[in-house]
């Protein structure tokens, strides 16, 4: 049988996409055409749950069989725990892709700042994230990109105050102890100019996963799915081929 016919008979890859803090499905809009060429796409959200564990447990029943779980930032925390949880319960997953994320715990300073923001919103109206926070998420050369900033703010406003408060209240526990049990192909992607996650965090994350690859995207801030979508698709496609997924 010709190779092309064999390829056509294989089940489509199943991707579950988990966005980050105050991001919705439009986070993936620039990656979506490429992702749909590589497999079938399913969207998740982080709109419920008061902990990483709660969020992952909520997503577990809808996890496609033999899925490749892709998580960005806060969604990477959830994706990692979801993969661990699925394997603990005997559910098959094929791979894990972690973008601009970490397995380290929140610091006391981070948790304190989040509590301060929550307290402020008891007295002031919610107007989306501050422009300072949005700019920090982008590469320094894109921090005045009006279109990119508008996209980020639109996601923040669409999700609204209650989801902002819910996601802000999540305390991130250290998850490095789970990594050795995620014995599936994994891809960790970091950005050279990420001001929210360090390369050291990505390196530690990748080193803890038994079958991982680490890729660093140049000239990119934290928002890699929006800033460098074509490059991410190329990296993902290469990893899928090397991993025979």
MORA-V702957 format. One line per field, one symbol per residue. ss: DSSP state (h for helix, s for strand, l for the rest). burial: # if it has 24 or more other ideal C-beta (glycine too) atoms within 12 Angstrom, else .. Layout:
BEGIN
ss: ???
burial: ???
END
This chain:
BEGIN
ss: llhhhhhhhllllsssssllllllhhhhhhhhhhhhhhlssssslllllllhhhhhhhhhllllllsssssslhhhhhhhhhhhhhhhllllsssssssllllllllhhhhhhhhhhhhhllllllllllhhhhhhlllhhhlllhhhhhhhhhhhhhhhhhhhhhhhlllllllhhhhhhlllssssssslllllllhhhhhhhhhhllsssssssllllllhhhhlhhhhhhhhhhhhhhlll
burial: ............################..##.##..##.#######.#.######.###..##..#####################.....############.#.......#..#........#.##...###.###..##....##.###.##..#.#.##.#####.#..##.##..#.##############.#.##.###.##.#######..##########.###.###.##....#
END
